[in-house]
């Protein structure tokens, strides 16, 4: 460990940043994708199949995880004094 750079803290910050900076938007996009499955190529959006009960349930769970992470982040920021 260098006296100027705490490498242990740096890798923790990088991991958390990647998870929250890229992971949560990726989860959100996956939830949206589960709600709107694709149809055949060139098919209008009105003809695409609706999400089934499994897709809707998984999307709801994913959105709940994203909302919980956002709430946790806000509580951490507000709770620090």
C-alpha positions in Angstrom: 0.0 0.0 0.0 1.2 3.4 -0.9 1.1 6.2 1.7 -0.7 8.4 -0.9 -3.1 6.0 -2.4 -5.2 3.5 -0.4 -5.6 0.7 -3.0 -8.0 -1.3 -0.8 -10.4 1.7 -0.7 -9.9 2.4 -4.4 -11.0 -1.1 -5.6 -14.0 -0.9 -3.3 -15.0 2.4 -4.8 -14.5 1.1 -8.3 -16.7 -2.0 -7.6 -19.5 -0.1 -6.0 -19.3 2.5 -8.8 -19.6 -0.1 -11.5 -22.5 -1.8 -9.7 -24.5 1.3 -9.2 -23.3 3.2 -12.2 -23.8 0.5 -14.8 -25.5 -2.3 -12.9 -28.7 -0.6 -11.9 -29.4 0.9 -15.3 -28.7 -2.5 -16.9 -31.2 -4.1 -14.4 -33.8 -1.4 -15.2 -33.3 -2.1 -19.0 -33.7 -5.8 -18.4 -37.0 -5.1 -16.6 -38.2 -3.0 -19.5 -37.2 -5.7 -21.9 -39.1 -8.3 -19.9 -42.3 -6.1 -20.1 -42.0 -5.6 -23.9 -40.8 -8.8 -25.6 -39.8 -8.5 -29.2 -41.8 -9.9 -32.1 -40.8 -10.8 -35.6 -38.5 -8.4 -37.4 -40.3 -5.5 -39.0 -43.5 -6.2 -37.0 -45.4 -3.2 -35.8 -45.4 -2.6 -32.0 -49.1 -3.1 -31.8 -48.8 -6.7 -33.0 -46.0 -7.7 -30.6 -47.0 -10.1 -27.8 -47.7 -8.8 -24.4 -45.5 -9.8 -21.4 -46.7 -13.0 -19.8 -47.1 -13.5 -16.1 -43.6 -14.7 -15.6 -42.1 -11.7 -17.5 -44.3 -9.3 -15.5 -43.4 -10.9 -12.2 -39.7 -10.9 -13.0 -39.9 -7.3 -14.2 -41.7 -6.3 -11.0 -39.0 -7.9 -8.9 -36.2 -6.2 -10.8 -37.9 -2.8 -10.5 -38.3 -3.5 -6.7 -34.6 -4.2 -6.4 -33.7 -1.0 -8.4 -36.1 1.1 -6.2 -34.7 -0.5 -3.0 -31.1 0.4 -4.1 -32.1 3.9 -4.9 -33.9 4.2 -1.5 -30.8 2.8 0.3 -28.5 5.2 -1.5 -30.7 8.2 -0.5 -30.9 7.0 3.1 -27.1 6.6 3.3 -26.6 10.1 1.9 -29.2 11.7 4.2 -28.1 9.7 7.2 -24.5 10.8 7.2 -23.8 13.8 9.5 
